[in-house]
Amino acid sequence: MDQPTRTLADQIDRLARRHRAPESFVESVRSSFARRGISLAEDAGPYLPILEETFARQLQVAAATARSRAGLQRLEENFRRLAEGWRRQLEQLREVRASLEEQRARLEANTRLLREGAARHGGAVPVRSARRPPLRGATGRGGGNVPRSFLPPDRLPVRMARARPCGYQEPLIV
């Protein structure tokens, strides 16, 4: 039983459908035969192994290209996330810097006011001991009532009186 002869054109079309090859690739295969002077009406038998390998390799290249594109998309997304994280960190650092600058300015202003007040009243500027933390309220934010049992034995709770017109405040022992 003889199989019917298939032409190159028929085999190229069959392989293109089976491998879902793009039309541009199919046209390049056809034109490759035409450039060599081989008619597409010829028997495909001698060319069938190379045609099958060509279409199989094209399928592999297309799959590798798709994987590469997906990998590039993931990489772009990771870079976008990384850039967003760096932007957020930079913004947080700027906020911390601004807060520290504000605190430094307040501290300098308060120190200047204390020194000016002490100079006007002929007294020395009170200096806190580095060994003892300042008195704090029950919440740790300052200003609350502190039970005497929480204080060191040699410290008394102190509140500041209302400011005098000159800006100096005298401590009141509670």
C-alpha positions as CSV (number, residue, x, y, z in Angstrom):
1,M,0.0,0.0,0.0
2,D,1.5,3.2,-1.1
3,Q,0.9,6.3,1.0
4,P,-0.3,9.2,-1.0
5,T,2.5,11.6,-1.7
6,R,2.3,14.8,0.2
7,T,3.7,18.0,-1.1
8,L,6.0,20.3,0.8
9,A,3.2,22.8,1.0
10,D,0.8,20.3,2.6
11,Q,3.4,19.1,5.1
12,I,4.4,22.7,6.1
13,D,0.7,23.5,6.7
14,R,0.2,20.3,8.7
15,L,3.2,20.9,10.9
16,A,2.3,24.6,11.3
17,R,-1.2,23.6,12.6
18,R,0.2,20.8,14.9
19,H,2.9,23.1,16.4
20,R,0.7,26.2,16.4
21,A,3.5,28.1,14.6
22,P,2.9,31.7,13.8
23,E,2.2,32.7,10.2
24,S,5.4,34.7,10.0
25,F,7.5,31.6,10.8
26,V,5.5,29.5,8.2
27,E,6.1,32.1,5.6
28,S,9.9,32.1,6.3
29,V,10.0,28.3,6.0
30,R,8.2,28.5,2.6
31,S,10.4,31.3,1.4
32,S,13.5,29.3,2.5
33,F,12.5,26.5,0.0
34,A,11.7,29.0,-2.7
35,R,15.1,30.8,-2.3
36,R,16.9,27.4,-2.9
37,G,14.8,26.8,-6.0
38,I,12.8,23.9,-4.4
39,S,9.1,23.9,-5.5
40,L,6.5,23.5,-2.7
41,A,4.7,21.1,-5.0
42,E,7.5,18.5,-4.7
43,D,7.3,15.4,-2.6
44,A,8.0,16.2,1.1
45,G,9.5,12.8,1.9
46,P,13.2,13.7,1.8
47,Y,12.5,17.0,3.7
48,L,10.2,15.7,6.3
49,P,12.7,15.0,9.1
50,I,14.2,18.5,8.8
51,L,10.8,20.1,8.6
52,E,9.7,18.3,11.8
53,E,12.8,19.3,13.6
54,T,12.5,22.9,12.4
55,F,8.9,23.2,13.7
56,A,9.8,21.4,17.0
57,R,12.7,23.8,17.6
58,Q,10.5,26.8,16.8
59,L,8.0,25.5,19.5
60,Q,10.9,25.2,22.0
61,V,12.1,28.7,21.2
62,A,8.6,30.1,21.6
63,A,8.2,28.4,25.0
64,A,11.6,29.7,26.1
65,T,10.7,33.2,25.0
66,A,7.5,33.0,26.9
67,R,9.3,31.9,30.1
68,S,11.8,34.7,29.6
69,R,9.1,37.3,29.2
70,A,7.4,36.0,32.4
71,G,10.7,36.1,34.2
72,L,11.3,39.7,33.1
73,Q,7.8,40.7,34.2
74,R,8.5,39.1,37.7
75,L,11.9,40.9,37.8
76,E,10.3,44.2,36.9
77,E,7.6,43.7,39.6
78,N,10.3,42.9,42.1
79,F,12.3,46.0,41.2
80,R,9.1,48.1,41.5
81,R,8.5,46.7,45.0
82,L,12.1,47.3,46.0
83,A,12.0,50.8,44.7
84,E,8.7,51.4,46.6
85,G,10.2,50.0,49.8
86,W,13.3,52.3,49.4
87,R,11.0,55.2,48.8
88,R,9.0,54.5,52.0
89,Q,12.2,54.1,54.0
90,L,13.6,57.3,52.7
91,E,10.3,59.1,53.6
92,Q,10.5,57.6,57.1
93,L,14.1,58.7,57.5
94,R,13.1,62.2,56.4
95,E,10.4,62.3,59.0
96,V,12.8,61.1,61.7
97,R,15.3,63.7,60.6
98,A,12.7,66.5,60.7
99,S,11.6,65.3,64.1
100,L,15.1,65.2,65.5
101,E,15.8,68.7,64.0
102,E,12.7,70.0,65.7
103,Q,13.6,68.4,69.0
104,R,17.1,69.8,68.8
105,A,15.8,73.2,68.1
106,R,13.4,73.0,71.1
107,L,16.2,71.7,73.3
108,E,18.5,74.6,72.3
109,A,15.7,77.1,72.8
110,N,14.9,75.7,76.3
111,T,18.6,75.6,77.3
112,R,19.0,79.2,76.1
113,L,15.9,80.3,78.1
114,L,17.1,78.5,81.2
115,R,20.5,80.1,81.0
116,E,19.0,83.5,80.4
117,G,16.7,83.1,83.4
118,A,19.5,81.9,85.6
119,A,21.7,84.8,84.5
120,R,18.9,87.3,85.3
121,H,18.4,85.8,88.8
122,G,22.1,85.5,89.5
123,G,21.8,81.7,90.0
124,A,23.6,78.8,88.4
125,V,21.8,76.7,85.8
126,P,20.5,73.5,87.4
127,V,22.3,70.5,86.0
128,R,20.7,67.1,86.1
129,S,22.7,64.1,87.3
130,A,23.7,61.8,84.5
131,R,23.0,58.9,86.8
132,R,19.3,59.6,87.4
133,P,16.7,59.8,84.8
134,P,14.2,62.8,84.9
135,L,11.0,62.4,86.8
136,R,8.3,60.9,84.6
137,G,4.6,60.4,85.0
138,A,2.9,57.1,85.3
139,T,2.5,56.8,81.5
140,G,6.2,57.5,80.8
141,R,5.3,60.7,79.0
142,G,6.0,63.1,81.8
143,G,3.7,65.3,83.7
144,G,1.6,62.7,85.6
145,N,1.5,62.2,89.4
146,V,4.2,59.9,90.5
147,P,3.6,58.0,93.8
148,R,6.4,58.7,96.3
149,S,7.0,54.9,96.5
150,F,8.3,54.9,92.9
151,L,10.8,57.7,93.5
152,P,14.4,57.3,94.7
153,P,14.6,58.1,98.4
154,D,16.6,61.3,97.9
155,R,14.2,62.8,95.2
156,L,11.0,64.7,95.7
157,P,8.3,65.0,93.1
158,V,8.5,68.5,91.5
159,R,5.9,70.5,89.5
160,M,6.7,73.7,87.8
161,A,4.7,76.8,88.8
162,R,3.2,79.0,86.3
163,A,5.7,81.0,84.3
164,R,6.6,84.4,85.7
165,P,6.6,87.3,83.3
166,C,10.4,87.0,82.9
167,G,10.0,83.4,81.6
168,Y,11.7,81.8,84.6
169,Q,9.8,79.0,86.5
170,E,10.4,78.0,90.1
171,P,10.0,74.4,91.1
172,L,7.3,73.7,93.6
173,I,7.8,70.7,96.0
174,V,4.6,68.6,96.1
